[in-house]
Amino acid sequence: MRTSKPSGTPFTAASTDHIDQWSRDVFRALSDWAETLNGCWTRWNEGYLLLEIDRLGDDAIDPILIDTSDEEIHVEFGYWETDLPEEALDAEGAAQEAIDLVSDWLAGAIRTAVFTNEAGSWCGSMVVDRDAMIPPAPSSGMLSFNPTRVELRGPRRRDWETYRV
C-alpha cells in the first residue's frame, strides 16, 4: 500500500507519452467515469497509469488509487487492496469490475475492516458489507497477529468507527 504522495506525470486523452495497450484500453474504459469523480490520471515510467480519486463532490475522502500495471487493475482504498479482473476477460470488463467495486465503496454498500493489535500494528484488512455483523470477525489468517481492534472505514473519515475485537 502506498504511503507517499504519487509523483507521476499528468496524463490526459491528448497525452502522447507511451503507455502499454492494456493501460490505454483501461484509460478509455474508465475516463468518462473518472471525470465525473474529478479523478486525476498520471503516467509512470514503466508505461502504466494511476488514477487517483480523493474527493466526492465537495468532500475530501480517503484516496482511491487505481493503477494499470502488469495487465491488471490494482484497486486500493480504505487500507485494503485487490487486483482485477476477477472474472472479466479483457480490459473493458476489468474496468467495469473496478467501477462497480469503487461505486459500492463510495455509496457505502461496502466498508473496509482494518484490524490492528494492542501495539497498533496492522494485522490485516478485508471488505465487509454495510449490513455485516459489527464488529466483524478477523479472518483465520489474521488471528496469528492477535488483532484486538477493528476500524470500519468508509470513504469519509468522519464516518469511521472503531471496535474492540
Secondary structure, DSSP 4 states (H G I P E B T S, - for coil): ---S----EE--TT--S---HHHHHHHHHHHHHHHHTT-EEEE-TTS-EEEEEEEETTEEEEEEEEE-GGGSEEEEETTEEEEE-SS-SSHHHHHHHHHHHHHHHHHTSEEEEEEE-TT--EEEEEEEETTS-SSPPPPGGGGGG---EEEEE-SSGGG-EEEE-
